[in-house]
Amino acid sequence: MTFESNEKFKDPKLRARVVKLRGEGNAWISVVDAIEKEFGIKMSQPTAQKIFNKTIAGKTITSPKARDIFQAEYSDIKIRVDKMFERMEKLNKIIDDLYKKYDSNTPETFLKYVPTLLAILRENLAQLQFIRNDQEKIIMQQKNLIYSPIQIIQKIDQHMRQLEKEGKIKVLVSELSSESKSEEEE
């Protein structure tokens, strides 16, 4: 059994609504609930995320304005990431200073700070990972939307065969291709 995507999910209005709702900062569960109410379509959260990522990726490829917005958002995220790295460097310096201060005298005093520092560092790492994953999903979707020359030829060939089957076009065999066949036979 092959998986077939729901044709209703391809509706441009639905896709635009998913992007708008998520762009307003709604959580995925809120986006799914709103789509169900407005369009009467049951949708899972991963499906909503996939629609969002594909739509954003497509827009950043085809629309200069969307690409500029995406680049601006990416710049904002880069600023946040840079701030987190600065914060982590400061925390590492604090750890080094505490270690120097309490190393030989009272290590117990130093140890009481360790759980707090570790929690802060873990939270920063989790935030960085979340940002990276979000960006990678969109970038991967962009790569999936760009066809290689071979894929373009395959799509054109597939479309031409379909048009020929429907009787909309007739493909005439050129003399060159018939000469090639006779050379192959020899």
Secondary structure, DSSP 4 states (H G I P E B T S, - for coil): ------GGGG-HHHHHHHHHHHHTT--HHHHHHHHHHHH-----HHHHHHHHHHHHHHHHHH-HHHHHHHHHHHHHHHHHHHHHHHHHHHHHHHHHHHHHHHSSS-HHHHHTTHHHHHHHHHHHHHHHHHHHHHHHHHHHHHHHHSPPHHHHHHHHHHHHHHHHHTTS--PPPPHHHHHHHHHHH-
